[in-house]
């Protein structure tokens, strides 16, 4: 055995001499100088050797000299290494010395440093940084192992045992950073450290940390420590714990949620947001928290977020509060209930292109936001709406199905309108005769089309206090309606702008009840009289009607052009007018329409009224057949210009829009005494390279309005000119505009909330009408790359009804600006010109403190006067490290 070993040592020595001689003949790569005693050699403890430059590989396999191979003597993989300056081989001690940007890799492990020493006999590496030209240590060791990265001053690691010893270590643990003076790494990946620091600050010298006397880090799981204390800016605080537990898992971890403490003048001291977070799996979680006030008010919250990649995502948030005000036993004692339901569900469009399911639910009691929300926008919103919908289309057919449930409520009145459910089944226009025509020649009947539409609805009008009770369905109304229209459009050959449209429509409605009116006698000892009694008959009823009609329409286009001198920058102004006139005639078909109207007579046989047995129906009653002749007018205007750009190099004219879609419309009923309806108009224009958008609308009435004997102003069949001397009477006018100004990108930084790529952390807010944990109304996103921004919105509305003029005029300003590269100020205010007062305003100040952030938000006056100051760690891992002080607006009520 000793003779065989001696023989291989002689061979290795010969190969080294040969490699040294070859190194003088093979040129080094640019930027990678080699010393005379260094070479890029691939060495093997087997029986062969190859020469490569400048990178090298050592293949350390089990001892090939052993006859029995009972025990592995090396590493069952290749260890690759390289360096820029030099690689020195020590054959006597079997070591390789690597200088300048040294790199050693083994499987998924990688070690980079300014200097690395590799012991082939023990499979151990030693690495450290080296002083640069300024004397500063550079190229400190960076060790990567299965995605985990460790930065140290000095490092010693054994590739075979996978154990290591590290001095002054710094490693990232799932958003947190571990620093330690002395560290030992076990084969399992567990890191034991002494005199360490845990922080979420990524600075080399962190601004804050939790000092750990000793700790153990289990990668991808947790960090457990012994006695620890808190340090800010190198100042130890008298806040210590006997032991610590810091989750460092890539997935969410279940655990208790720390509550926050605060006080109110009205409800006293309180604890909020305390509870438990359950990470059910990677796709779903559950959060249960509660609030307790010293005056007896309490509340509970249950929330869940879920996400299935490429399928759907959503969240549910339920809240219930028992409110106490005043003192029990006194007259001012009040007890009430508040609740809120929020559900948001979104389906990925790629999940199923033929069907969609979406939900956006936001239901709460009238005073919920005022009593419990911390979001100013929620408190200022008077209306809330919800929708749960399912749509399905049937491929290669004209059919589609839609089912929905809708909710709308007004917080000022407490009224709630529900549609539970609303369903429709429709068929788009089809041309059956065109499909049957196989001759290939166009026939007159090819343009005959028909469609089908049906809807089923159940409407409920109630108040928020009766929701989720049996009484909510007492005032429900329901019904079914379907229509089958048949169209035929054709254009004369020499009048392409003229269209003839005969049509026929069948309409049917069905209800579960109808009304019956009768005269009844009321009698009492003092008086007696007849009255009209209305009975609801619970019986399924169906009504239908036929509507044959014929229409004619004319829609030409008229162009006007005005040109300017060739040297003028403005070259052309073009005006396009699109007038349209349509006439519709519905003949009298009363002889074939069933009678759904009934006559009510008094006790003397006198006709009191003609009523519809379906007057309470949600779709009304199919009208009695009678002749209807109407004509509609419409005029659309577009004005645009072509002009040269300010640039001297421009070779093409630039199109500029001056007026977009200025529309005038009216109609005429030949069978009505007041034949013309008011003339309505609307339009919009864009100025300053589309930065300023102005939209306007209004109506003008050609008829006069006079005072009738009942002391009410009514519209009469007299021209406005005969009464006022003006052609028309302006009844409504409104316009609105809004524009943004903002500074250019300055290459700054931005601060944002949690990423939407996975489930947010338990305390993160979500984009819903109600913030799950009552976050403040200051935006979670702060963008320092925009130095300043300004948004101005202005609206003006004028109405003239019943000889009463009303003007509503408001202006709203909002924006932000960077006071310094780390200070951001955001503001929002407005003015009501009618009330002559400033509307609810707020201002917020944000300070980026690197690993911390500070927010100050204030509403300086009004019903929602409030103040909130908070300084906290940015990272969600240590989200409970914060100072929070607020004066809530709830004290104002």
C-alpha positions in Angstrom: 0.0 0.0 0.0 2.8 2.4 0.9 4.6 1.6 -2.4 1.4 2.3 -4.4 1.0 5.7 -2.6 4.6 6.6 -3.2 4.1 5.8 -6.9 1.1 8.2 -7.2 2.9 10.9 -5.3 5.7 10.7 -7.9 3.1 10.9 -10.7 1.5 14.0 -9.1 4.9 15.7 -8.7 5.7 15.1 -12.4 2.3 16.5 -13.4 2.9 19.7 -11.4 6.3 20.2 -13.1 4.7 19.6 -16.5 1.9 22.0 -15.7 4.4 24.7 -14.6 6.2 24.4 -17.9 3.0 24.6 -19.9 1.9 27.7 -18.1 4.6 29.7 -19.7 3.3 28.6 -23.2 -0.5 29.1 -22.8 -1.6 32.8 -22.6 -3.9 33.9 -19.8 -7.3 35.4 -20.6 -7.5 39.2 -20.6 -7.9 40.6 -17.2 -6.8 37.4 -15.5 -3.0 37.5 -14.9 -1.3 34.3 -13.7 1.9 34.0 -11.6 4.7 31.7 -12.6 3.8 29.3 -9.9 0.1 29.1 -10.7 -1.8 27.1 -13.2 -5.3 26.2 -14.0 -5.1 22.5 -13.7 -7.9 19.9 -13.4 -6.6 17.5 -10.9 -8.1 14.1 -10.1 -7.1 11.6 -7.4 -7.8 9.0 -10.1 -5.3 8.0 -12.7 -5.6 10.9 -15.2 -5.1 14.7 -15.3 -6.0 17.4 -17.8 -4.6 20.9 -18.1 -7.2 23.8 -18.3 -6.7 27.5 -17.9 -7.6 29.5 -15.9 -10.5 27.8 -14.1 -9.9 24.5 -12.4 -11.9 21.6 -11.1 -11.0 19.1 -8.4 -12.9 15.9 -8.6 -12.8 14.3 -5.2 -14.2 10.9 -5.5 -13.9 7.9 -3.1 -10.4 6.5 -2.8 -9.6 4.6 -6.0 -6.5 3.1 -4.3 -8.7 1.1 -1.9 -9.5 -2.4 -2.9 -12.7 -2.8 -0.9 -14.2 0.8 -0.9 -15.8 0.1 2.4 -15.6 3.8 3.5 -15.9 7.0 1.4 -12.8 9.1 1.8 -14.0 12.2 -0.2 -16.9 14.1 -1.7 -19.1 12.4 -4.2 -19.1 15.5 -6.5 -16.8 18.0 -8.2 -15.4 21.1 -6.4 -14.8 23.8 -8.9 -12.6 26.8 -8.2 -11.2 29.9 -9.9 -9.5 33.2 -9.2 -8.3 36.3 -11.2 -4.8 37.0 -9.8 -3.3 33.6 -9.0 -3.9 30.1 -7.8 -1.0 28.5 -5.9 -0.9 24.7 -5.3 0.9 23.3 -2.2 1.5 19.7 -2.9 3.1 18.9 0.5 0.1 20.1 2.5 -2.5 19.5 -0.4 -3.8 23.0 -0.3 -4.9 25.4 -3.0 -4.5 29.2 -2.4 -6.8 31.5 -4.5 -6.3 35.3 -4.7 -8.6 38.1 -5.9 -12.2 37.3 -6.7 -11.8 33.7 -5.6 -14.7 31.4 -6.2 -15.3 27.8 -5.1 -18.5 26.0 -6.0 -19.8 22.6 -5.0 -23.3 21.4 -5.9 -25.7 24.2 -4.8 -23.0 25.8 -2.6 -20.9 28.7 -3.6 -18.2 30.6 -1.8 -16.8 33.9 -3.1 -14.1 36.0 -1.3 -10.9 38.0 -1.9 -8.9 35.1 -0.5 -9.8 31.4 -0.3 -7.7 28.6 1.0 -8.8 25.1 0.1 -7.5 22.0 1.9 -8.0 19.0 -0.4 -7.1 16.5 2.3 -9.8 17.7 4.8 -12.2 19.1 2.2 -12.2 22.4 4.1 -12.1 26.0 2.9 -11.0 29.1 4.7 -12.0 32.5 3.3 -11.6 36.2 4.3 -11.4 39.7 2.9 -8.2 41.6 2.1 -7.3 45.3 2.5 -7.6 47.3 -0.7 -5.5 50.3 -1.8 -7.2 52.5 0.8 -6.8 50.0 3.6 -10.5 49.1 3.7 -11.3 45.4 3.9 -12.8 44.3 0.6 -14.0 41.1 -0.9 -15.5 39.7 2.3 -16.7 36.1 2.1 -20.1 35.5 0.7 -21.4 31.9 1.1 -24.5 30.7 -0.7 -26.2 27.4 0.3 -29.5 26.3 -1.2 -30.8 29.9 -1.6 -29.4 31.1 1.7 -26.7 33.7 1.6 -24.2 34.4 4.4 -21.8 37.4 4.5 -18.9 37.3 7.0 -15.5 38.7 7.8 -14.0 35.2 8.1 -15.4 31.8 7.3 -14.3 28.2 7.6 -16.4 25.5 6.0 -16.1 21.8 5.4 -17.8 20.5 2.2 -17.9 17.0 3.4 -19.4 17.5 6.9 -21.2 20.6 5.8 -20.3 22.3 9.0 -18.7 25.8 9.3 -17.5 28.4 11.7 -18.1 32.1 10.8 -16.9 35.3 12.4 -19.0 38.5 12.2 -21.8 37.0 10.1 -24.6 38.7 8.2 -27.4 36.6 6.7 -30.9 37.3 5.4 -33.7 35.3 6.8 -37.0 35.8 4.8 -37.1 39.6 5.1 -35.1 39.8 8.3 -31.3 40.0 8.8 -29.1 38.2 11.3 -25.8 39.6 12.5 -23.5 37.8 14.9 -19.9 37.9 16.2 -19.5 34.1 16.3 -21.5 31.6 14.4 -21.5 27.9 13.9 -23.3 26.2 11.0 -24.5 22.7 11.4 -24.8 20.1 8.7 -28.6 20.4 8.8 -28.4 24.1 8.0 -29.2 25.3 11.5 -27.1 28.3 12.5 -26.0 28.8 16.2 -24.9 32.3 17.0 -23.6 34.3 19.9 -23.8 38.0 20.6 -26.1 38.5 17.6 -28.6 41.0 16.3 -31.9 40.5 14.5 -33.3 43.4 12.4 -35.3 44.1 9.3 -32.9 47.0 8.4 -30.7 46.1 5.4 -28.0 48.6 6.3 -24.5 47.1 7.1 -24.8 48.8 10.5 -28.6 48.6 11.2 -30.5 51.6 12.6 -32.3 49.3 15.0 -32.1 45.7 16.1 -33.0 43.2 18.8 -29.8 42.2 20.6 -29.6 38.5 21.0 -27.2 37.1 23.6 -27.5 33.7 21.9 -29.8 32.3 19.3 -30.5 29.5 16.9 -31.7 30.0 13.3 -33.6 27.3 11.5 -33.7 28.4 7.8 -37.1 28.6 6.3 -38.7 28.1 9.7 -37.9 30.3 12.7 -35.3 32.0 14.9 -35.3 31.2 18.6 -33.2 33.3 21.0 -32.3 33.5 24.7 -32.5 36.8 26.6 -32.8 39.8 24.2 -33.3 43.6 24.4 -34.2 46.4 22.0 -31.6 48.8 20.5 -32.3 52.0 18.5 -29.4 54.0 17.0 -27.0 52.0 19.2 -28.9 53.1 22.3 -30.1 50.1 24.4 -33.7 50.6 25.6 -34.9 49.2 28.9 -37.2 46.8 27.0 -36.1 43.2 27.4 -37.5 39.7 27.0 -36.3 36.4 28.5 -36.6 34.6 25.2 -37.6 35.4 21.6 -39.4 33.7 18.7 -39.1 35.2 15.2 -40.9 33.3 12.3 -38.7 33.2 9.1 -40.8 30.9 7.0 -41.5 31.6 3.3 -45.2 30.7 4.0 -47.6 32.4 6.4 -47.3 31.3 10.0 -50.2 31.0 12.4 -50.0 32.9 15.7 -51.5 35.6 18.0 -51.9 39.1 16.8 -50.8 41.8 19.2 -53.5 44.4 20.0 -53.1 48.1 19.9 -54.0 50.4 22.8 -55.7 53.8 22.6 -58.4 56.0 24.0 -61.5 58.0 23.1 -63.3 60.7 25.1 -66.7 59.1 24.3 -66.0 55.4 24.7 -62.9 55.4 26.9 -59.8 53.3 26.7 -59.8 50.4 24.3 -57.9 47.5 23.0 -58.2 46.8 19.3 -57.1 44.4 16.6 -56.0 41.7 19.1 -56.7 38.1 18.1 -55.4 35.1 16.2 -54.2 34.5 12.7 -54.5 31.1 11.2 -52.5 30.3 8.1 -54.7 27.5 6.8 -52.5 26.8 3.7 -50.7 28.6 1.0 -53.9 29.6 -0.6 -56.2 30.6 2.3 -56.0 32.2 5.8 -58.3 33.2 8.6 -58.1 36.1 11.0 -60.2 36.6 14.1 -59.7 39.9 16.0 -61.7 41.9 18.5 -62.1 45.4 20.1 -63.1 46.1 23.7 -63.9 49.6 25.1 -64.1 50.5 28.8 -67.6 51.9 28.4 -68.9 48.4 27.4 -68.7 48.7 23.6 -67.2 45.6 22.0 -66.7 44.2 18.5 -65.5 41.1 16.7 -64.0 40.8 13.2 -63.6 37.7 11.1 -61.6 38.0 7.9 -60.1 35.6 5.3 -58.1 36.0 2.1 -57.8 33.4 -0.5 -55.9 33.0 -3.8 -55.6 30.3 -6.5 -53.1 31.3 -9.1 -54.6 31.6 -12.6 -58.0 30.8 -11.2 -59.4 33.3 -8.7 -58.6 35.5 -5.7 -60.7 37.3 -3.1 -61.3 38.3 0.5 -64.1 38.2 3.1 -64.4 40.6 6.0 -67.2 40.4 8.6 -67.6 42.8 11.5 -70.1 43.0 14.4 -70.3 45.6 17.1 -72.4 46.2 20.2 -72.3 50.0 20.8 -72.9 51.5 24.3 -73.3 55.2 24.9 -74.2 57.1 28.0 -74.4 55.7 31.6 -76.5 52.7 32.4 -79.6 53.6 34.4 -79.7 57.2 33.1 -81.8 58.7 30.3 -78.8 59.1 28.0 -78.1 55.3 28.0 -78.2 53.9 24.5 -77.5 50.5 23.0 -77.2 49.7 19.3 -75.8 47.3 16.9 -73.5 47.9 13.9 -72.3 45.4 11.3 -70.4 45.3 8.0 -70.0 42.7 5.4 -67.4 42.9 2.7 -66.7 40.3 0.1 -64.6 40.6 -3.0 -64.1 37.8 -5.5 -62.3 38.0 -8.9 -61.9 35.3 -11.5 -58.9 35.2 -13.7 -60.1 35.8 -17.3 -57.9 32.9 -18.5 -59.6 30.4 -16.1 -62.8 30.0 -18.2 -63.4 32.3 -21.2 -67.1 31.3 -21.5 -68.2 32.0 -18.0 -67.4 34.6 -15.3 -68.2 34.8 -11.6 -67.5 38.0 -9.7 -68.5 39.5 -6.4 -68.2 42.9 -4.9 -70.2 43.2 -1.7 -70.1 46.1 0.7 -73.0 46.2 3.2 -73.1 47.9 6.5 -75.4 49.7 8.9 -76.0 53.4 8.5 -73.6 54.6 11.2 -71.0 51.9 10.9 -68.4 54.0 9.1 -69.0 56.9 11.4 -68.6 54.8 14.6 -65.9 52.4 13.7 -64.0 53.2 10.4 -60.7 54.9 10.4 -60.9 55.6 6.7 -62.1 59.1 5.9 -63.3 58.2 2.3 -65.5 55.5 3.7 -67.1 57.9 6.2 -67.8 60.5 3.6 -69.5 58.0 1.2 -73.3 58.2 1.5 -74.1 55.3 -0.9 -72.9 51.7 -1.1 -73.5 49.2 -3.8 -72.9 45.4 -4.1 -73.1 43.0 -6.9 -72.7 39.2 -7.2 -72.9 38.1 -10.8 -72.5 35.0 -13.0 -72.4 35.3 -16.8 -72.2 32.5 -19.3 -72.0 32.5 -23.0 -72.6 29.4 -25.2 -69.9 29.1 -27.9 -71.0 29.1 -31.5 -74.5 30.2 -30.5 -76.2 33.6 -30.0 -77.3 32.7 -26.5 -76.1 34.1 -23.2 -77.2 33.8 -19.6 -76.7 36.2 -16.7 -77.7 35.8 -13.1 -77.0 38.5 -10.4 -77.9 39.7 -7.0 -77.6 43.5 -6.4 -77.7 45.8 -3.4 -77.9 49.6 -3.0 -78.2 51.6 0.1 -78.2 55.2 1.3 -76.5 55.9 4.6 -78.4 59.1 5.1 -81.8 57.6 4.9 -81.1 54.0 5.8 -83.0 52.7 2.8 -81.9 49.6 1.0 -82.8 48.3 -2.4 -82.2 44.7 -3.3 -82.5 42.5 -6.4 -82.6 38.9 -5.2 -82.2 37.5 -7.8 -82.1 39.1 -11.2 -81.7 36.8 -14.2 -81.8 37.2 -17.9 -81.5 34.9 -20.9 -81.0 36.5 -24.3 -80.4 35.6 -27.9 -78.7 38.1 -30.2 -80.0 39.0 -33.6 -80.1 36.2 -36.1 -81.1 36.1 -39.8 -82.9 32.8 -40.3 -83.9 33.4 -43.9 -80.3 34.4 -44.8 -79.1 31.1 -43.3 -81.7 29.2 -45.4 -80.9 30.9 -48.6 -78.5 28.6 -50.4 -78.7 30.2 -53.8 -75.9 32.6 -53.2 -77.9 35.6 -54.5 -79.0 38.3 -52.1 -82.7 38.3 -51.4 -84.9 41.0 -49.9 -85.8 38.8 -47.0 -82.1 38.2 -46.1 -82.2 41.3 -43.9 -85.1 40.1 -41.7 -83.7 39.5 -38.2 -85.2 38.7 -34.8 -83.9 38.3 -31.3 -85.2 37.2 -27.9 -84.7 38.7 -24.4 -86.1 37.6 -21.1 -85.6 38.8 -17.6 -86.7 37.6 -14.1 -86.5 40.0 -11.2 -87.3 40.1 -7.5 -87.1 43.5 -6.0 -87.1 44.4 -2.3 -87.2 47.8 -0.7 -86.4 47.9 3.0 -84.2 49.5 5.6 -80.9 48.4 6.9 -82.2 47.5 10.4 -84.5 44.8 8.8 -81.8 43.1 6.8 -81.3 39.4 7.7 -84.7 39.2 9.2 -87.9 37.6 8.0 -89.6 40.9 7.5 -87.2 41.8 4.6 -89.3 39.8 2.1 -92.7 41.4 3.1 -92.4 44.1 0.6 -90.9 42.1 -2.3 -92.2 42.4 -5.8 -91.3 40.0 -8.6 -92.1 39.3 -12.2 -91.0 37.9 -15.5 -90.9 39.6 -18.9 -89.8 38.6 -22.3 -89.7 40.3 -25.7 -89.4 38.9 -29.3 -88.7 41.8 -31.7 -88.5 41.2 -35.5 -86.6 43.7 -37.6 -86.3 44.4 -41.3 -83.9 47.1 -42.5 -83.4 48.0 -46.1 -82.0 51.0 -48.0 -83.2 52.1 -51.4 -80.4 51.7 -54.0 -80.1 55.4 -54.9 -80.6 56.7 -51.3 -78.1 55.0 -49.1 -78.7 57.5 -46.3 -82.4 56.6 -46.2 -83.4 53.5 -44.2 -86.8 51.9 -43.9 -87.3 49.8 -40.7 -90.6 47.8 -40.4 -90.7 45.9 -37.2 -92.9 43.7 -35.0 -92.5 43.1 -31.3 -94.3 40.7 -29.0 -94.1 41.4 -25.3 -95.3 39.3 -22.4 -95.2 39.7 -18.6 -96.0 37.3 -15.8 -96.7 38.0 -12.1 -97.5 35.9 -9.1 -100.3 38.3 -8.1 -102.5 41.2 -9.3 -104.7 43.8 -7.7 -108.5 44.2 -7.7 -110.2 47.4 -6.7 -113.8 47.6 -5.3 -116.0 50.0 -3.4 -116.7 49.1 0.2 -118.7 50.6 3.0 -117.2 51.7 6.2 -119.6 52.0 9.1 -119.2 53.1 12.7 -121.6 54.5 15.4 -120.4 58.0 14.5 -120.0 57.8 10.7 -120.2 55.7 7.6 -118.8 56.2 4.1 -117.7 54.4 1.0 -114.0 53.9 0.2 -111.9 52.1 -2.4 -110.7 48.8 -1.3 -107.6 47.3 -2.9 -107.1 43.5 -2.6 -104.1 41.6 -3.7 -105.0 38.4 -5.4 -102.2 35.8 -5.1 -102.6 34.1 -8.5 -100.2 33.5 -11.4 -101.2 35.9 -14.2 -99.9 36.5 -17.7 -100.4 39.5 -19.9 -99.1 40.2 -23.5 -99.3 42.8 -26.3 -98.3 43.2 -29.9 -96.5 46.2 -31.3 -96.3 46.3 -35.1 -94.5 49.5 -36.3 -92.8 51.0 -39.3 -90.0 53.5 -39.2 -88.1 55.7 -41.6 -84.7 57.3 -40.9 -82.4 59.6 -42.8 -78.8 60.0 -41.7 -76.6 61.9 -44.2 -73.2 63.4 -43.4 -72.4 67.0 -44.2 -68.8 68.2 -44.4 -67.5 71.7 -44.1 -63.9 72.8 -44.8 -62.1 76.0 -44.1 -58.5 76.3 -45.4 -55.8 78.8 -44.4 -52.7 80.3 -46.1 -49.9 77.8 -46.9 -47.4 79.7 -44.6 -49.9 79.6 -41.7 -49.3 77.0 -39.0 -53.0 76.3 -38.9 -53.9 74.7 -42.2 -57.4 73.3 -42.1 -60.5 73.3 -39.9 -63.0 70.6 -40.8 -66.6 70.5 -39.5 -68.5 67.2 -39.8 -72.3 67.3 -39.2 -74.2 64.1 -38.9 -78.0 64.9 -38.8 -80.5 62.1 -38.4 -84.2 62.1 -38.5 -86.4 59.1 -37.8 -90.1 58.6 -37.9 -92.0 55.7 -36.1 -95.6 54.8 -36.5 -97.4 52.2 -34.3 -100.9 51.5 -35.5 -103.9 51.0 -33.3 -104.3 47.3 -32.5 -106.7 47.6 -29.6 -109.0 45.1 -31.2 -106.5 42.2 -30.8 -105.0 43.2 -27.5 -106.6 41.6 -24.4 -108.1 43.9 -21.8 -105.9 44.3 -18.8 -107.5 47.5 -17.6 -110.6 47.6 -15.5 -113.2 50.2 -14.7 -114.1 51.2 -11.1 -117.5 52.7 -10.5 -118.9 54.3 -7.4 -122.0 53.3 -5.6 -124.0 55.5 -8.0 -122.6 53.9 -11.1 -120.3 56.8 -11.9 -116.9 55.9 -13.4 -114.2 56.8 -10.9 -111.1 55.5 -12.7 -109.7 53.0 -15.2 -106.9 51.1 -13.5 -104.5 48.3 -14.5 -104.7 45.1 -12.6 -100.9 45.0 -12.9 -100.2 48.5 -11.7 -98.0 47.2 -8.9 -96.0 45.0 -11.3 -92.3 45.7 -11.6 -92.5 45.6 -15.4 -95.8 47.5 -15.6 -98.7 46.6 -17.9 -98.5 46.0 -21.7 -100.2 49.2 -23.0 -103.5 49.2 -24.7 -103.2 49.3 -28.5 -103.4 52.9 -29.7 -101.9 54.9 -32.6 -98.5 56.4 -31.8 -96.7 58.7 -34.3 -93.3 60.0 -33.2 -90.4 61.7 -34.9 -86.9 62.0 -33.4 -84.2 64.5 -34.4 -80.5 64.3 -33.7 -77.5 66.4 -34.8 -73.9 65.3 -34.1 -71.0 67.7 -34.6 -67.3 67.2 -34.7 -64.8 69.9 -35.3 -61.1 69.2 -35.8 -58.1 71.0 -37.2 -54.9 70.1 -39.0 -51.8 72.1 -38.2 -48.0 72.0 -38.4 -46.1 71.0 -35.3 -43.9 73.5 -33.6 -40.9 71.4 -34.5 -39.1 72.6 -37.6 -38.4 69.0 -38.7 -42.1 68.0 -38.8 -43.1 66.6 -42.2 -46.7 65.7 -41.5 -49.7 67.6 -40.4 -50.9 67.0 -36.8 -54.6 66.4 -36.2 -56.1 68.4 -33.3 -59.6 67.8 -32.0 -61.5 71.0 -31.2 -65.0 69.8 -30.3 -65.8 66.1 -29.7 -69.4 64.9 -30.2 -71.5 68.0 -29.7 -74.9 66.4 -29.8 -78.4 68.0 -30.0 -81.5 65.8 -29.7 -85.3 66.2 -29.4 -88.4 64.4 -30.4 -92.0 65.1 -31.5 -95.2 63.3 -30.7 -97.9 64.0 -33.3 -100.7 62.8 -31.0 -99.8 64.9 -27.9 -100.9 68.5 -27.4 -97.4 69.5 -26.4 -95.6 67.9 -29.4 -91.9 68.7 -28.8 -89.8 67.5 -26.0 -87.0 69.7 -24.6 -83.9 70.0 -26.7 -81.0 68.3 -24.9 -77.3 68.7 -25.7 -74.0 67.4 -24.6 -70.4 67.4 -25.7 -66.8 67.6 -24.6 -63.5 69.1 -25.7 -59.9 68.6 -24.9 -57.3 71.4 -24.6 -53.6 71.8 -24.0 -52.5 68.5 -25.7 -55.4 66.6 -24.0 -54.3 67.6 -20.5 -57.6 69.6 -19.9 -60.9 67.8 -20.6 -64.1 69.8 -20.4 -67.5 68.1 -20.7 -70.8 69.9 -20.7 -74.5 69.0 -20.9 -77.9 70.8 -20.7 -81.4 71.1 -22.0 -83.5 73.9 -23.6 -87.3 74.0 -23.7 -89.1 75.7 -26.6 -92.3 75.8 -24.5 -93.3 78.2 -21.8 -93.9 77.5 -18.1 -96.8 79.3 -16.4 -98.4 79.3 -13.0 -101.7 77.2 -12.9 -104.6 77.7 -10.6 -103.1 75.2 -8.1 -100.2 77.6 -7.7 -97.7 75.3 -9.5 -95.7 76.1 -12.6 -96.6 73.8 -15.5 -95.4 73.3 -19.0 -98.0 74.6 -21.5 -98.6 74.6 -25.3 -97.2 78.1 -25.7 -93.9 79.1 -27.1 -91.2 80.4 -24.8 -90.8 83.4 -27.1 -94.4 84.5 -26.5 -93.8 84.6 -22.7 -90.1 85.6 -22.3 -89.1 87.0 -25.7 -86.5 84.2 -26.0 -86.5 81.3 -28.5 -85.9 78.7 -25.8 -86.0 78.5 -22.1 -82.8 77.1 -20.5 -83.8 74.4 -18.0 -80.5 72.8 -17.2 -76.8 73.5 -17.8 -73.8 71.8 -16.4 -70.1 71.3 -17.1 -67.2 69.7 -15.3 -63.5 69.7 -15.8 -60.5 68.1 -14.3 -56.8 68.2 -15.0 -53.5 66.9 -13.6 -50.2 68.6 -13.3 -47.1 66.6 -12.1 -43.4 66.9 -12.1 -41.2 64.7 -14.2 -39.5 61.5 -13.1 -36.5 62.3 -11.0 -35.2 58.8 -10.4 -36.4 58.8 -6.8 -37.6 55.9 -4.7 -41.0 54.7 -3.8 -42.5 53.1 -0.8 -45.4 50.6 -1.2 -47.6 48.2 0.7 -47.4 44.4 0.5 -47.0 42.7 -2.8 -50.1 41.3 -4.5 -48.3 38.2 -5.8 -49.2 36.2 -2.7 -51.4 36.4 0.4 -50.8 39.7 2.2 -49.5 39.6 5.8 -52.2 39.4 8.6 -52.0 43.2 9.3 -52.0 44.4 5.7 -54.8 46.4 4.2 -56.7 45.3 1.1 -58.3 47.3 -1.6 -61.9 47.1 -0.4 -64.6 49.5 0.7 -63.7 48.7 4.3 -60.2 48.2 5.4 -60.0 44.8 7.2 -58.0 46.1 10.2 -59.1 49.7 10.2 -56.1 51.2 8.5 -55.9 55.0 8.2 -57.0 56.8 5.1 -53.5 57.8 4.1 -52.5 55.9 1.0 -50.3 52.8 1.5 -48.3 53.8 -1.6 -45.9 56.8 -1.5 -44.0 57.6 -4.7 -41.0 59.8 -4.3 -40.1 59.6 -8.0 -42.8 62.2 -8.7 -41.6 65.4 -7.1 -45.0 67.1 -7.1 -48.6 66.6 -8.4 -51.7 68.7 -8.5 -55.2 67.6 -9.3 -58.0 70.2 -9.8 -61.7 69.2 -10.3 -64.5 71.7 -10.9 -68.2 71.1 -11.5 -71.1 73.4 -12.2 -74.8 72.5 -12.3 -77.7 74.8 -13.0 -81.3 73.7 -13.0 -84.5 75.7 -13.6 -87.6 73.7 -12.6 -91.0 75.1 -11.4 -89.6 78.6 -11.9 -87.0 77.8 -9.2 -83.3 78.2 -10.1 -80.7 76.1 -8.3 -76.9 76.3 -8.7 -74.5 73.7 -7.3 -70.8 74.6 -7.8 -67.9 72.8 -6.2 -64.1 72.7 -6.6 -61.7 70.0 -5.3 -57.9 70.2 -5.0 -55.6 67.3 -4.2 -52.0 66.5 -4.7 -48.6 66.0 -3.0 -45.1 67.2 -3.2 -41.6 66.2 -1.9 -40.4 68.6 0.7 -37.1 66.7 0.6 -36.1 63.4 -1.0 -37.4 61.7 2.1 -40.4 63.9 3.1 -43.7 63.7 1.3 -46.7 66.0 2.0 -50.2 65.0 0.7 -53.2 67.2 0.8 -56.9 67.2 -0.2 -59.4 70.0 0.1 -62.3 71.6 -1.7 -64.8 74.5 -1.6 -68.6 74.5 -1.9 -69.6 77.8 -3.6 -73.3 77.4 -2.6 -72.6 76.8 1.1 -69.7 79.2 0.9 -67.5 76.9 3.0 -64.5 74.6 2.7 -65.4 71.0 2.4 -63.8 68.2 4.4 -60.0 68.5 4.1 -57.1 66.5 5.2 -53.3 66.7 5.1 -50.7 64.0 5.7 -47.0 64.0 6.1 -44.8 61.0 5.4 -41.2 60.5 6.3 -39.0 57.7 4.9 -36.7 56.6 7.7 -35.0 53.9 5.7 -36.1 50.8 7.7 -38.8 52.8 9.6 -41.5 55.2 8.4 -43.4 58.0 10.0 -47.0 59.2 9.1 -48.9 62.1 10.4 -52.5 62.6 9.2 -54.9 65.3 10.2 -58.4 66.6 9.4 -58.1 70.1 10.8 -61.8 71.0 11.0 -65.3 69.8 10.4 -67.4 66.8 11.6 -64.4 64.5 11.0 -61.8 66.6 12.7 -59.1 64.1 13.8 -55.4 63.5 14.2 -53.3 60.4 13.8 -49.5 59.9 14.3 -47.7 56.7 13.8 -44.0 55.6 13.5 -43.4 52.0 12.7 -41.0 49.5 11.1 -41.7 49.0 7.4 -41.3 45.3 7.3 -44.5 43.3 8.0 -42.4 40.8 10.0 -42.1 43.3 12.9 -45.3 45.2 12.2 -46.1 45.4 15.9 -43.0 47.6 16.5 -44.7 50.9 16.3 -45.9 53.9 18.2 -49.5 54.9 17.5 -51.3 58.0 18.8 -54.7 59.2 17.5 -57.5 61.6 18.3 -60.4 59.9 16.4 -63.3 61.7 14.8 -65.7 59.5 16.8 -65.3 61.9 19.7 -67.1 64.5 17.7 -70.4 62.7 17.6 
